Every structure is written in C-alpha cells, then in structure tokens.
Amino acid sequence: MTITEKVADCLVRAGSTFREDQKEAYRRAIAEEKLDSACWVMSQVLDNALVAEEHRGPLCDDTGIPHLFLEVGKNRIITGNLLEQIKDGVGKGLRQLPGRPMAIKGDDYARIDQSGGLNEDSGALEPSPILIKSVDEDVIRLTVMMLGGGPAIRGITQRIFHKHSVDVVIDEIVSRAIPAVRQLGCSPCTLAIGVGRSQFEAASLMMEAIAKGDFGVQDVFERCITERVNESQTGPLGLGGKHSVLATFAKIGPQRASGVRIVALRPCCCFEPRRASVEL
C-alpha cells in the first residue's frame, strides 16, 4: 500500500469509526445513566457509529475538516515529497468517504463571503496546516482528525488570570465550558483543552490533546473538569442527565512567568474526536 493509499484509508477510518475507548465510554455512560431520554440519545449515537463503521460511511452529515498531526522519530526524515503524498491521500480519502463538498472557490474575498460558490469535488477541501512533533519512537505516524463546524463555532481561546492557583484556572474553564456545551447541542461532548503561552501554542496543544486523548485514562485535572461540567445536568442533546461530557482531553505546555495563561477550549460533539492513525 502506498503512502497516499495509507493516508486515504486513515481518513476514511477517522470519519467513519469510533475507536474502542470511545465505544466503551458510551457503553459505560449508557449503563450509568438513569434518565431514559439521555440513554436513548447515547444509544442512538453508538448504534449510528457501529453502522457507519460497518459501511465505512460518514459518522455525521458534517463530515469535517481534515486536521493532521504528524509524529516523527529523531532518525526519520520528512521531505516535501512526503508532504505532497499526504496531501494527495487526504484528497483521495475525502472522495472515498465521501466528504461533504465544503471547499469554497475564488480569491480571498470570494472565500470569505462564499460568492465564489462551492467546489463539487469533495477532494478539493484543503486540510489544515500539519502539526509536526518529534518523538523518541523510530516512526513517522500520522493522525487524521475530522473536525466539524459546530464545535469550532462554540470553541473559545481566551486568557485566564491564574492568580497562582490551578483551581482558579479550572473554575474559569468550567464556567466557559458549561455554556459552550449547552449551546452546542450535539452532546455528550468531549472537551479538548490546551494551555499554553500564546493563542497558537494553546490551539496546537489542544489539537495534540485530541490526537492523543484516551477516554479510559483521565488524570486529576481532566476528571475534575468532566465531573464539574456534568453537574450542569445539560445532558445528551440538552435533554438532561448525568452525561453532558464523556471525558476531557487536556494538554498543558510550557508556561511563561506571567499572571496569564492562554487556554484553548473545544467542546467536541458527540461524534468527535473523529480520528485515526497510521504509520507511514
């Protein structure tokens, strides 16, 4: 299988398949939930995911924008040719999934106001810039994440005055996450959080959290946020219940000597994180 074919297959898996830890998170939530309407919503989401996996079809009508996270071993080399093959694989995968046509034609102004119209080719949708990270493993590993528009609309990147207290930062994150989850509607959510020194770094850390997070592994910081947002009783689709959030994926990076922390928060929808990985 060529690199282009590997990337295309990875994108289709990302857009059509729940990972095992995500399936187990839904099964656990359904077993714990007392509210019938909330159980029904989560059961429907899980059933939909199993059908999508069987048919290798999209999990949602909003098939998402491809976001790419590339891990590179210290003895491996990334070339421009490899990056082009990855880009070609993304286009091929979008046609196979198929992705919803979302590429806007035209110059800068036409793309902003959509006056250029839509490109009918699903594969014309450009992926986001690739995030590249050095790792100790002898590997080149690509993770494809298909990120939808609703969570992007409800996402937040803002400063938090920490006052030398982690609890203050958690309080601020929770206070912003609760209305974001409520307004999104497509819950239960997975909260993705990056804490960095700039907007770019915070967003990059948030993307890494999405790429590497595990529903079955929650540290104290993540578990505290999940539990406190769930106290809002927003529940699946806003119908109430214990499970507004299934998990929190957080990545905390280096920090500067400052009174401010920059936090990027994404309330990932009930089908996210749509992700899959492949070694190239």
N, C-alpha and C positions, 0 to 999 in steps of 0.2 A: 504494500500500500504506500503510495507516495505521500509526501508531506501535505500536499493540497488535499488529498483524499482523507487523510487523518484529521485535518482541521475541519473539513466539511462534516465528517461523521461526528466529531466532537460537538460542533454547533447544533446539529440535529438532536443529539442526546441532551444537550443543555436546554433546548427549547421544548423538549417533549417528555422529559423523565425526571421524576423525583429521585434523589439519592436515598439510600436505605435509611440514613439517620433522619431524613425528613419524613419518610413514611412512618417510621417508628414514633416520631414526635406527634404526628397526627393520631396514630392509634392510641398513644398514651393519653393525649388530650381528650379524645372521644370517651375513653374508659373512665376518666376522672370527672368529666363534665356532668352536672346534674340537670342542666336546663335542656329540655328536649329540642327546642328550636336551634340552639347552639350545636348540639350533637348532630342534628340533621345537616346543618351547613357544612360542618367539618367532614362528615361522611360523604357528602356530595363532592367536595373538593378532592378528597382522596380517591373516590371512585373515578372521577374525571381524570385524575393523574394516571391511574392504572390503565384506563382506556387509551389515553394519549401515548403512554409508553408502548402498549401493545401495537398500536398502529403507526408509531413514530410520527405523530402529528402534533401540532402546537398545543401547549397546555392552556393557552388563552388566545383570544382574538387579537389582543395587543401582543404581538409576538416578540417585541422588544428590540432594543438597540444593542448590537454586539459590543461588549466591553472585554478587553483582553488583558490578561495578567500572565507575564512570561517569567518563569524562574530559570536561571542559567547557572550551571555549575562553573566553578572557577577555572576549569580547564577546557571549557566549551567556548565556541566562537559563534557570535551572531553576525551574519552578513546581510547586506541589503537584499541579496537574492532570497535568503530565507524569509525575510520580512515580506517580500513580494509574494512568495508561495503561501504564506499565512493569509495575506490579504485575498489572494485568489481562492483559498479554501473557504474563507468566510463567505465570499460571494456565491460559491458553489453550494455551500450549506444552506444559505438563505433561500436558494431556489429549490433545494430538496425538501426543506422543512414542510411547507414553504413559509417564508416570512411574509408578513403583510407589506405590500408596497408602501414605503414611507419616505423614500428619497425625494427631496424637493429639487426641481430643475432650476437653472438660472444662475445669475450672478448673486453677489452678497445681498443686495436689496431684495431681489426676487425670492431668495431663500428665506429671508426674514418674514416677508409678507405673504409668501406662498403664491405670488402672482405667476410664477413660472410653471405651476402645476406639478402633478406627481409623475414620477418615472414608474411606468407599469412593471418594470423589471425588479423583482424582489432583491436580486443580487446587486442592484445598484446602490443599496444602502451602505454608506461608509461606516466602518467600525470606529469606535472611539480611539484616541491615541493609546498605544500599547504601554502598559506599565511593566518595567523590567526590574527584576530583583536578583541579586547574586545569592546563591545558596551553596551550602557545603556539599550537597549531593553531586555526583557526576551525571548530570541530567540537563536536558532542555525540556521543560514542562510548560505546556500552555493550558491555562484555564480560560474557558469562554463563559461569560456571564451575559444572559439576555435580560436586559433591564427595561422595564415598562415605564410608560409615561406618568401614570398616576402617582407612584412613589416619588418620581422626580419633582412633580408639582408640589407635593407635600413635604419634600425634603428641606432641611434647614442647615445652613452653615453660618454660625454666629460666634461672637466672643463671649466668654464667660469669665467674670472676675472671681477667681477661685478662693480668695481670702484665706489662703494657706490651709484649705480644707477639702479633702476629697468628697466629703458629704455635701458641701455646697455645690460642687460640680455635678454630683449625682442628682441633687434636688433640681437644678436647672435643667438637666437633660430630661428628667421625668416630667417636669412642668411643660416642656415643649413637645415631648413625645405623645402625651395623652391627647391633646387636641389634634395633632397630626394623624394619629391612628383613627380618631373619631371621624375626622374629615375625609380620610382616605376611603373608608367604607369597605374595601376589599380585605377584611381581616378574617382570621387571625393573621397578624403581621409577624415578621421577623425584623427586629430593629438592628440596623447596621450603624456603627458608630466609629468615627476616627477622631482622635485627639492629637493635635499637632501644633506647630508653631506658626503656620500660615494657612490660608484657605486651600492652597494647592496641596500642602502636606496632609492636612486633615482629610481632604477628599480622597487622596491616594491611600491613606491608612484605612479609611472606610471601605475602599474597594478591596484592599487586601483582606480586611475582616470578612467581607462577603465571600471572597475566594476560598478562604481557609477555615471559616467557622464550622463548628460541629454542633448539631442540635443536642447531642448527648453529652457534651462537655461544656459546662458553664462555670466560669470562675466566680469569685465572690462579687466582683464589680458587675459582671453581666447578669448574674442571678438576682442581685438586688434591684437592678433596673427592671428586669422582667416582672418580678413579683410586684413592684410598686405600680407599674403601668397596668398590670392586671387588676389591681384594686379599683381601677376606674369602672370596672364592670361594663365596658363598652361591648365586648364580646364579638363573636363572629358576625360579620355584616352589620354590626351595630345593634344586634338583637339582644344583647346582654349575655351574661355568663362569665365564667372564670378565665376564659382564654382569649383576651384581646391580643396577646403576644405569646407566641410559642417559644421564642428564645431571643437572646440578644447576642450579636456578634460584635465585639469591640476590639479595637487595636489602638494602643496608646504608644505614641512615638516619643522621640526626644523632646524635651521641653526647654524653653529659654527662661532665664532669670527675669521674670516679669509677673505682673499681677493678673495677666490674662492668659487663658487657654482658648485655642480655636477648636471648635467642635463641629464636625460634620455629622448629620443625623439623617438617615434614610429609613422611613417606615416601609420596608419591603412588603409587597402584597402577599396574599395567601398562596400564590404560586411561586413566589420568589423565596430564596435565590435560585433562579434557573441557571444552573451551572454544570459544567462537566470539564474534565481534564484529560490531557493526552500527552504522552512523551513523544517528542519529535526526533 
